[in-house]
Amino acid sequence: MDVRNSRHNSAKTLAVMVYVDFSSAMLEEFSWLYKSWIYSGCYRQSDLLVVHHPHCEKYLPNDPGIILVPRMPTAVAGSPFENYRYFNSIGCLSGEPVDAVARQYDFLLRTDADVFLTRHLADFRPSFPVFGRGLYHYDEDFRQKMLRFCQRHGVEHHYRFGCGHSLLAPTEIMLPFLRRQIYWCQILLEEFSRDRANWGKWPGWYRGVSTMYAAEIAANENYRQMLRHGRERILDVECDLDQALDAMTYHIHAVHTYNYFSKFPLREGSYQAIDPQSLDRSRIPQYCHWLAVTPVEQVKREVGYPW
């Protein structure tokens, strides 16, 4: 399967890496990321590196700056990641030909499809890794079981919990980190086993967030490079956080919530009475709402996007 499009502008030093599976929900969520990439102006300084299920290709934009890499999901029946589709969000972003494309950029932002970029990300190139928010690390049951897991497997945990899913880092750091995250995710899933009785329950020790646990383990394992000077809980700002879109808001995640803004009421039609033109795009929830419901051609016109 061939890579579609290629890096055409050497001035673009950042690739935003994301996996898109073949589902209407994920294609819709990717459209939010795409529109935010345009509206925020990030398209001028970054490319979208979209690893996708081959069946998605005809539904994805073909603009310059969007690199499309077809790849079948790795979390399939008979694999160590069976019944854990979230693994695709990391497993499909590692290995060739993705690594070869990624190495063309100085920085990588690994994230999910259901995110919104802001103008503050456009020229943000940090000296140290920048992590997201996990929201899983507050429970004492989780903390104790994480520490015991690391002790069993010979990993020194530095009590740095909650690294989150999204990560922005220099490419030379990100690619080996992803490989370790994948390794630890497989070990975690083996321990949770295929018996659902062992899968735990949120917000305690829970199989459903193994990719984030694996990121935390991989980060603590390489503490000096990842966490000693790393900036934590910066990315993945919650979409329902009713605050101004300030200079530290680089990246907003459509987290699992029913508070405004939420993708769940949106899909249920609960926001249909709200006029998109009345939304205050300087506020986090309303910024997300406006991007989610505004047609892409309107977004392009507003900012003079050339494609």
C-alpha positions in Angstrom: 0.0 0.0 0.0 1.5 3.3 -1.1 1.8 6.5 0.8 -0.3 9.2 -0.8 1.1 12.7 -1.0 4.5 13.6 0.4 6.1 16.3 2.4 6.2 19.2 -0.1 7.4 22.1 2.2 10.7 21.6 4.1 9.8 24.6 6.3 7.1 22.5 8.0 8.9 20.9 11.0 5.9 19.3 12.7 3.8 16.3 11.7 0.6 15.7 13.6 0.2 11.9 13.7 -3.2 10.3 14.0 -4.8 6.9 13.2 -8.2 6.9 11.5 -10.2 3.6 11.5 -13.0 2.9 9.1 -16.0 4.1 11.1 -18.4 7.0 10.6 -17.7 8.3 14.1 -13.9 8.4 13.6 -14.2 10.0 10.1 -16.4 12.6 11.7 -13.9 13.2 14.4 -11.1 13.5 12.0 -13.0 16.2 10.2 -12.9 18.3 13.4 -9.1 17.9 13.6 -8.8 18.8 9.9 -11.0 21.9 10.2 -9.1 23.0 13.3 -5.8 22.5 11.5 -7.0 24.9 8.8 -8.8 27.4 11.1 -5.9 27.7 13.5 -3.4 28.3 10.8 -1.4 25.2 11.8 -1.6 24.1 8.1 1.1 26.7 7.3 3.7 25.2 9.7 2.7 21.5 10.0 1.4 18.5 8.1 -1.2 16.0 9.1 0.3 12.5 9.0 -2.8 10.3 8.7 -2.4 6.6 9.1 -5.7 5.1 8.1 -7.7 2.0 7.3 -7.4 1.4 3.6 -11.2 1.7 3.2 -11.1 5.3 4.5 -9.0 6.8 1.7 -11.8 8.0 -0.5 -13.3 9.9 2.4 -10.2 11.7 3.4 -9.0 15.1 2.0 -6.2 15.1 -0.6 -4.8 18.6 0.2 -1.0 19.3 0.1 0.1 18.9 3.7 -2.0 15.8 4.3 0.1 12.7 4.1 -2.0 9.5 3.9 -0.6 6.1 4.9 -2.9 3.2 4.5 -2.6 0.5 7.1 -4.8 -2.3 8.3 -5.6 -2.3 12.0 -3.4 -4.3 14.3 -5.9 -5.0 17.0 -7.6 -7.9 15.3 -8.9 -11.3 16.3 -6.0 -13.6 17.2 -3.6 -10.8 17.9 -2.4 -9.9 21.5 -4.5 -6.8 21.1 -7.8 -8.5 20.4 -10.9 -6.7 21.7 -8.8 -3.6 22.4 -9.3 -1.4 19.3 -7.7 1.6 21.1 -4.4 0.0 20.5 -4.6 1.0 16.9 -4.1 4.6 17.9 -0.5 3.7 18.8 0.2 0.4 17.1 -0.5 1.7 13.6 1.7 4.7 14.1 5.0 2.7 14.5 7.1 0.8 12.0 7.6 1.3 8.2 6.5 3.1 6.1 5.2 5.4 8.8 8.6 5.8 10.5 10.2 6.8 7.2 7.7 9.6 6.7 7.9 10.7 10.3 11.7 11.0 10.2 11.3 13.8 7.6 10.0 16.1 10.4 11.9 17.5 13.4 8.8 17.1 15.7 5.9 14.8 16.0 2.6 15.3 17.8 1.0 11.9 18.4 -2.7 12.3 19.2 -6.3 11.0 18.5 -8.7 12.0 15.8 -11.2 13.7 18.2 -9.0 16.7 18.9 -9.0 20.4 18.1 -5.8 22.3 17.4 -5.5 26.0 18.2 -3.5 28.9 16.8 -1.1 28.6 19.8 0.2 25.3 18.5 1.2 26.7 15.1 4.8 27.6 15.9 5.1 25.8 19.3 8.3 23.6 19.1 9.3 22.7 22.6 12.8 21.8 23.8 11.4 18.9 25.9 8.6 16.4 25.6 5.1 17.9 26.2 2.5 15.4 27.6 -1.3 15.4 27.7 -3.7 14.7 30.5 -4.7 11.2 31.4 -7.5 11.8 33.9 -7.0 8.2 35.0 -4.4 8.8 37.7 -6.3 10.2 40.6 -7.6 6.9 41.9 -5.5 5.3 44.7 -6.3 1.7 43.4 -4.7 2.7 40.1 -1.6 4.2 41.7 -0.9 1.2 43.9 -1.4 -1.3 41.1 0.7 0.8 38.7 3.6 0.9 41.2 3.3 -2.9 41.8 3.2 -3.6 38.0 6.4 -1.5 37.5 8.1 -3.2 40.4 7.3 -6.7 39.0 8.7 -5.7 35.6 11.8 -4.0 36.8 10.8 -0.4 35.9 11.7 2.4 38.3 8.5 4.5 38.6 9.3 8.1 39.6 5.8 8.8 40.9 5.0 10.8 37.7 1.4 9.7 37.1 -1.1 10.6 34.4 1.0 11.2 31.2 -2.1 11.1 29.1 -2.4 10.0 25.5 -1.2 12.9 23.3 2.5 13.7 23.2 4.6 16.3 21.4 8.3 15.6 21.2 11.3 15.7 18.9 11.1 12.9 16.4 14.3 11.2 17.6 12.6 10.8 21.0 9.1 10.0 19.8 9.8 7.0 17.5 11.6 4.9 20.1 9.1 6.0 22.8 6.2 4.7 20.6 8.0 1.3 20.3 8.3 1.0 24.1 4.7 2.1 24.6 3.6 -0.6 22.2 5.7 -3.2 24.1 4.3 -2.2 27.5 0.7 -2.2 26.2 1.2 -5.8 25.1 2.5 -6.8 28.5 -0.4 -5.0 30.2 -3.0 -6.8 28.0 -1.3 -10.1 28.7 -1.7 -9.5 32.5 -5.3 -8.4 32.1 -5.8 -11.6 30.1 -8.8 -12.3 27.9 -11.0 -13.0 30.8 -13.3 -10.0 31.2 -13.5 -10.6 34.9 -9.9 -9.4 35.1 -10.4 -6.2 33.1 -11.1 -4.0 36.1 -13.3 -0.9 36.3 -12.8 2.8 35.7 -11.5 4.8 37.4 -9.5 2.1 39.1 -7.0 -0.3 37.4 -8.7 -0.8 34.1 -7.8 -2.5 30.8 -9.7 0.1 28.8 -6.9 2.7 29.2 -3.9 0.4 28.7 -2.5 2.6 26.0 -2.2 5.5 28.5 -0.8 3.2 31.2 1.8 2.0 28.7 2.7 5.6 27.9 3.2 6.3 31.6 5.4 3.2 32.0 7.5 4.1 29.0 7.9 7.6 30.2 9.0 6.6 33.7 11.3 3.9 32.2 13.1 6.7 30.3 12.8 9.3 33.0 15.8 11.4 32.2 14.8 12.0 28.6 11.0 12.0 28.9 10.1 13.3 32.4 13.0 15.0 34.1 12.4 18.2 32.2 9.1 17.2 30.4 6.0 19.3 30.6 3.1 17.3 31.9 -0.7 17.8 31.6 -0.4 20.5 28.9 -2.1 18.8 25.9 -5.5 17.2 25.9 -7.3 20.2 27.5 -10.8 19.1 28.2 -13.5 20.2 25.7 -15.9 21.0 28.5 -13.6 23.3 30.4 -15.4 26.6 30.2 -12.4 28.9 30.1 -10.8 31.2 27.6 -8.7 29.8 24.9 -5.5 31.2 26.4 -1.9 31.1 25.2 -1.3 27.7 26.9 -4.2 26.0 25.2 -2.5 24.3 22.3 -4.7 21.2 21.8 -8.2 20.3 23.0 -9.5 16.8 23.4 -13.2 15.7 23.0 -13.1 13.7 26.2 -15.8 11.4 27.4 -18.2 13.8 29.1 -21.8 14.9 28.9 -21.1 18.4 29.9 -20.9 21.1 27.2 -19.2 20.7 24.9 -19.6 17.0 24.4 -19.6 14.9 21.2 -22.3 12.6 22.6 -25.1 15.2 22.9 -23.9 16.7 19.6 -24.6 13.4 17.9 -27.9 13.1 19.7 -29.0 16.4 18.2 -29.1 18.2 21.6 -27.3 21.3 20.3 -29.4 21.9 17.2 -31.2 24.9 18.6 -27.9 26.7 19.1 -27.0 29.1 16.3 -23.3 28.5 15.3 -22.9 32.2 14.6 -23.7 33.0 18.2 -20.8 30.9 19.5 -17.9 32.7 21.2 -14.8 31.0 19.6 -12.6 32.5 22.3 -14.1 30.0 24.8 -12.9 26.4 24.8 -16.3 24.6 24.6 -17.7 27.0 22.0 -14.6 26.9 19.9 -15.0 23.1 19.7 -18.7 23.3 19.0 -18.2 25.8 16.2 -15.6 23.7 14.5 -17.6 20.5 14.9 -20.8 21.9 13.2 -19.4 24.4 10.7 -19.0 23.1 7.1 -15.4 22.7 6.0 -15.8 25.0 3.0 -17.0 27.8 5.3 -13.9 27.3 7.5 -11.7 27.4 4.5 -13.3 30.7 3.2 -13.0 32.4 6.6 -9.2 31.9 6.7 -8.4 32.0 3.0 -7.2 28.4 2.9 -5.9 27.9 -0.6 -7.0 24.3 -1.3 
